Amino acid sequence: MLRPVLILAASLCLLGAPESKAAPALAGRVGFSAPLPLIPVVVFGERGRLTEAEFARQTGADPSDIARRHAASGIIHCGNARGAGQLTLANNIVTTAAHVLFDESGAPRGDAGHCSFTASIAGTVSVTAIDVESIVAGAADPYRAPPAQDWAVARLRRPVEGARAYAIGAAPRAGSAIEFAARGHADWGASSALSLQDCALREMLAQGSEGTREFSFDCDAGIGASGGALLDPDGQRLDAIFVGYRSAKPDLAAPFSPQHYNFAVTVEGAFRRAVETMAGTRATASAR
């Protein structure tokens, strides 16, 4: 839920469950709660998101390899909300945005029986419960915290068989090429469908106190994909997670600009350490 302001409106890109009738986007960082009678979509350029088959054709890759490479990308359902997430470093560890797991008041969105990770492995749907007691977040009250703290890591109740977790990439910088891979977009047909797009990080917007950084980026993104993966160009290492958008006119598709952009949080500092600790491993020097 969000309403435009004169200069810039901001939103976390999380989708409410079907019974949430007011609006699919939940409360934005600017503190407004008036619903929008639309799904804001921030679109840049002409290319836009691609299906797995389209991405394979455009990049000359094998479609089955694309599917295997991105089996780590899934959907997180927690309470009445839905966002994106991905297996990271281990096939029982997921990363996502903190606001996918915590609501506007800082309360958990779901208990042990109502938070899960859904993956698509070789055409088979796998649903695995999230151990909510294991959650480590940059902020347990993400709607009131700086965007660079909007990250979370959680352990699954069991490993997801048949999926290879993403590694963690080197520290990105402005201009770094990325591949945005996410499920859950509300405007992308079946919510479980994967969308892919090559683009770039644009500007570092803020440095988090715990070592994470906030960047703008110019991939197309929208409601329901919060927590989705910004990967290296090979699509195998996680550089950052999608958190939200800021726009003076969030109801309109428009070119990337200082008044119309998506933003992400890097997997660095405390975020990276939390993933490594939970996975029981340290990233190799080549991934740093």
C-alpha positions as CSV (number, residue, x, y, z in Angstrom):
1,M,0.0,0.0,0.0
2,L,1.3,3.3,-1.0
3,R,0.3,6.7,-2.4
4,P,2.4,9.0,-4.6
5,V,4.0,12.0,-3.1
6,L,5.0,15.2,-5.0
7,I,8.6,14.3,-5.4
8,L,9.1,10.6,-4.8
9,A,7.1,7.6,-3.6
10,A,8.7,4.5,-2.4
11,S,7.5,0.9,-2.0
12,L,8.7,-2.5,-0.9
13,C,7.8,-4.9,-3.6
14,L,5.8,-7.5,-1.7
15,L,2.5,-9.1,-2.7
16,G,-0.3,-9.6,-0.3
17,A,-2.3,-12.8,-0.3
18,P,-5.5,-13.0,-2.4
19,E,-7.6,-12.1,0.7
20,S,-5.8,-8.8,1.0
21,K,-8.2,-6.7,-1.0
22,A,-6.9,-3.2,-0.4
23,A,-3.9,-3.3,-2.7
24,P,-1.2,-5.8,-3.6
25,A,1.7,-3.6,-2.5
26,L,2.1,-3.4,1.3
27,A,3.1,-0.3,3.3
28,G,5.9,1.8,1.8
29,R,8.9,3.3,3.5
30,V,7.5,6.8,3.4
31,G,4.9,5.8,6.0
32,F,1.7,6.1,4.0
33,S,-1.0,3.4,4.0
34,A,-3.6,4.7,1.5
35,P,-4.1,1.9,-1.2
36,L,-3.3,2.4,-4.8
37,P,-6.0,1.0,-7.2
38,L,-3.2,-0.5,-9.4
39,I,0.0,-2.5,-9.4
40,P,2.9,-0.1,-9.8
41,V,5.5,-1.4,-12.3
42,V,8.8,0.2,-12.8
43,V,10.0,-0.6,-16.4
44,F,13.2,0.5,-18.1
45,G,14.0,0.5,-21.7
46,E,12.5,-1.9,-24.3
47,R,13.9,-5.2,-23.4
48,G,12.1,-6.0,-20.2
49,R,11.9,-9.4,-18.4
50,L,12.3,-12.6,-20.4
51,T,11.0,-16.1,-19.8
52,E,13.5,-18.9,-19.4
53,A,13.0,-19.9,-23.1
54,E,13.3,-16.4,-24.3
55,F,16.4,-15.8,-22.3
56,A,18.0,-19.0,-23.6
57,R,17.3,-18.0,-27.2
58,Q,18.7,-14.5,-26.7
59,T,21.8,-15.7,-24.9
60,G,22.4,-18.8,-27.0
61,A,22.2,-21.0,-23.9
62,D,20.6,-24.4,-23.5
63,P,17.1,-24.0,-21.9
64,S,17.6,-27.0,-19.7
65,D,20.9,-25.5,-18.4
66,I,19.1,-22.2,-17.7
67,A,16.5,-24.1,-15.7
68,R,19.1,-26.0,-13.7
69,R,21.1,-22.9,-13.0
70,H,18.2,-21.1,-11.6
71,A,16.5,-23.9,-9.7
72,A,17.8,-22.1,-6.6
73,S,15.3,-19.2,-7.2
74,G,12.0,-19.7,-5.6
75,I,9.0,-18.1,-3.8
76,I,8.6,-17.4,-0.1
77,H,5.1,-17.5,1.4
78,C,4.9,-16.2,4.9
79,G,1.5,-15.5,6.5
80,N,-0.6,-13.6,4.0
81,A,2.4,-12.3,2.0
82,R,4.5,-13.5,-0.9
83,G,8.0,-12.6,-1.9
84,A,11.0,-14.0,-3.7
85,G,14.0,-15.8,-2.2
86,Q,16.8,-18.1,-3.2
87,L,18.9,-21.0,-1.9
88,T,22.3,-19.4,-1.0
89,L,25.6,-21.3,-0.3
90,A,23.6,-24.4,0.8
91,N,20.4,-26.0,-0.3
92,N,18.8,-25.6,3.1
93,I,19.6,-21.8,3.4
94,V,17.4,-19.1,1.9
95,T,18.1,-15.3,1.5
96,T,15.4,-12.7,1.0
97,A,14.3,-9.2,2.0
98,A,13.5,-8.8,5.7
99,H,10.1,-7.3,4.9
100,V,9.1,-10.6,3.3
101,L,9.2,-12.1,6.8
102,F,8.3,-9.2,9.0
103,D,5.3,-6.8,8.7
104,E,4.9,-3.1,9.1
105,S,4.8,-3.3,12.9
106,G,7.9,-5.5,13.0
107,A,6.0,-8.7,13.9
108,P,6.7,-12.0,12.1
109,R,4.4,-12.5,9.2
110,G,3.9,-16.2,9.9
111,D,4.7,-18.9,12.5
112,A,6.4,-22.2,12.0
113,G,3.5,-23.6,10.1
114,H,2.9,-20.7,7.8
115,C,6.3,-19.8,6.3
116,S,7.6,-21.8,3.4
117,F,10.0,-21.8,0.4
118,T,8.6,-23.1,-3.0
119,A,11.1,-24.2,-5.7
120,S,10.6,-25.7,-9.1
121,I,13.0,-28.6,-9.7
122,A,13.0,-30.2,-13.1
123,G,9.3,-29.3,-13.5
124,T,8.4,-30.6,-10.0
125,V,7.2,-28.2,-7.3
126,S,8.9,-28.6,-4.0
127,V,7.5,-26.8,-0.9
128,T,9.7,-26.7,2.2
129,A,8.9,-25.2,5.6
130,I,11.1,-22.3,6.9
131,D,12.5,-22.6,10.4
132,V,11.3,-19.3,11.6
133,E,13.4,-19.5,14.8
134,S,16.5,-19.5,12.7
135,I,15.9,-16.1,10.9
136,V,18.7,-13.6,11.1
137,A,17.7,-10.2,9.7
138,G,19.4,-6.8,9.2
139,A,16.3,-5.3,10.8
140,A,13.4,-7.1,12.4
141,D,11.4,-3.9,11.8
142,P,12.4,-3.3,8.2
143,Y,9.7,-0.7,7.4
144,R,11.4,1.7,9.8
145,A,15.0,0.8,9.2
146,P,17.3,2.1,6.4
147,P,16.9,0.1,3.2
148,A,20.5,-1.3,3.5
149,Q,19.3,-3.3,6.5
150,D,16.4,-4.9,4.6
151,W,17.9,-8.4,4.3
152,A,17.2,-11.8,5.9
153,V,18.6,-15.3,6.0
154,A,16.8,-18.4,7.2
155,R,17.3,-22.1,7.5
156,L,14.8,-24.6,5.9
157,R,13.5,-27.5,7.8
158,R,15.1,-29.8,5.2
159,P,17.4,-29.5,2.2
160,V,15.8,-28.9,-1.2
161,E,16.9,-31.9,-3.3
162,G,18.0,-31.4,-6.9
163,A,18.8,-27.7,-6.7
164,R,22.2,-26.1,-6.6
165,A,22.4,-23.1,-4.3
166,Y,23.9,-19.8,-5.6
167,A,27.4,-18.9,-4.4
168,I,28.1,-15.4,-3.1
169,G,29.7,-13.0,-5.6
170,A,32.5,-10.5,-5.3
171,A,31.6,-7.0,-3.9
172,P,29.8,-5.3,-6.8
173,R,30.3,-1.7,-7.8
174,A,28.4,0.9,-9.8
175,G,28.3,-0.2,-13.4
176,S,28.6,-3.9,-12.6
177,A,26.7,-6.1,-15.0
178,I,24.0,-8.2,-13.3
179,E,21.4,-10.8,-14.1
180,F,18.1,-10.3,-12.3
181,A,16.4,-13.7,-11.6
182,A,13.1,-13.8,-9.7
183,R,9.9,-15.6,-9.3
184,G,6.8,-14.1,-7.8
185,H,6.1,-11.0,-10.0
186,A,2.4,-10.2,-9.8
187,D,2.3,-9.2,-13.5
188,W,4.1,-12.2,-14.8
189,G,1.4,-14.8,-15.4
190,A,1.9,-17.7,-13.0
191,S,3.6,-16.4,-9.9
192,S,5.9,-19.4,-9.9
193,A,7.3,-18.5,-13.4
194,L,10.9,-17.3,-13.5
195,S,11.8,-14.0,-15.1
196,L,15.3,-13.2,-16.2
197,Q,17.0,-10.0,-17.5
198,D,20.5,-8.7,-18.0
199,C,21.1,-5.1,-16.8
200,A,23.5,-3.2,-14.5
201,L,23.8,-1.7,-11.1
202,R,23.7,2.1,-11.5
203,E,24.5,4.2,-8.4
204,M,25.5,3.4,-4.8
205,L,22.8,5.1,-2.8
206,A,23.8,4.3,0.8
207,Q,26.3,2.4,2.9
208,G,24.8,0.3,5.7
209,S,26.3,0.5,9.1
210,E,26.9,-3.3,9.1
211,G,28.7,-3.3,5.7
212,T,25.8,-3.8,3.2
213,R,25.2,-1.2,0.4
214,E,22.1,0.0,-1.4
215,F,22.3,0.4,-5.2
216,S,19.9,1.5,-7.8
217,F,19.6,-0.8,-10.8
218,D,18.0,-0.7,-14.2
219,C,16.3,-4.1,-14.6
220,D,12.5,-4.2,-14.9
221,A,10.9,-5.3,-11.6
222,G,7.6,-5.1,-9.8
223,I,5.3,-6.2,-7.0
224,G,5.8,-9.7,-5.5
225,A,9.5,-10.1,-6.3
226,S,11.0,-8.6,-3.2
227,G,14.1,-10.6,-2.2
228,G,14.8,-11.8,-5.7
229,A,18.4,-12.4,-6.9
230,L,20.7,-10.0,-8.6
231,L,23.4,-12.4,-9.8
232,D,26.7,-12.0,-11.6
233,P,26.5,-12.2,-15.5
234,D,27.0,-16.0,-15.4
235,G,23.9,-16.4,-13.2
236,Q,25.6,-18.4,-10.5
237,R,26.8,-16.0,-7.8
238,L,24.5,-13.8,-5.7
239,D,25.6,-10.1,-5.6
240,A,22.5,-8.5,-4.1
241,I,18.7,-8.8,-3.5
242,F,15.9,-6.7,-4.9
243,V,14.1,-4.7,-2.2
244,G,11.8,-2.1,-3.8
245,Y,11.4,0.9,-6.1
246,R,11.1,4.7,-5.8
247,S,9.1,6.7,-8.3
248,A,7.4,10.0,-8.7
249,K,4.8,8.2,-10.9
250,P,4.8,4.5,-9.8
251,D,1.7,3.7,-11.9
252,L,3.6,4.4,-15.2
253,A,6.3,2.6,-17.0
254,A,9.2,5.0,-17.7
255,P,12.9,5.0,-18.4
256,F,15.4,4.7,-15.6
257,S,16.0,8.1,-14.0
258,P,16.7,9.6,-10.5
259,Q,13.0,9.8,-10.1
260,H,12.2,6.3,-11.3
261,Y,14.3,3.3,-10.3
262,N,14.5,0.0,-8.5
263,F,16.9,-0.6,-5.6
264,A,18.8,-3.5,-4.1
265,V,20.9,-4.5,-1.1
266,T,24.3,-6.2,-1.5
267,V,25.3,-9.5,0.1
268,E,28.2,-8.0,2.1
269,G,29.2,-7.3,5.7
270,A,26.8,-8.7,8.3
271,F,24.5,-10.1,5.6
272,R,27.2,-12.2,4.0
273,R,28.5,-13.3,7.4
274,A,25.0,-14.4,8.5
275,V,24.7,-16.6,5.3
276,E,28.2,-18.1,5.8
277,T,27.6,-18.8,9.5
278,M,24.2,-20.4,8.9
279,A,25.5,-22.5,6.0
280,G,28.4,-23.6,8.2
281,T,31.0,-22.6,5.7
282,R,33.2,-19.7,4.6
283,A,33.1,-18.5,1.0
284,T,36.3,-19.2,-1.0
285,A,38.7,-16.5,-1.8
286,S,37.6,-16.6,-5.4
287,A,34.1,-15.6,-4.4
288,R,35.2,-12.5,-2.4
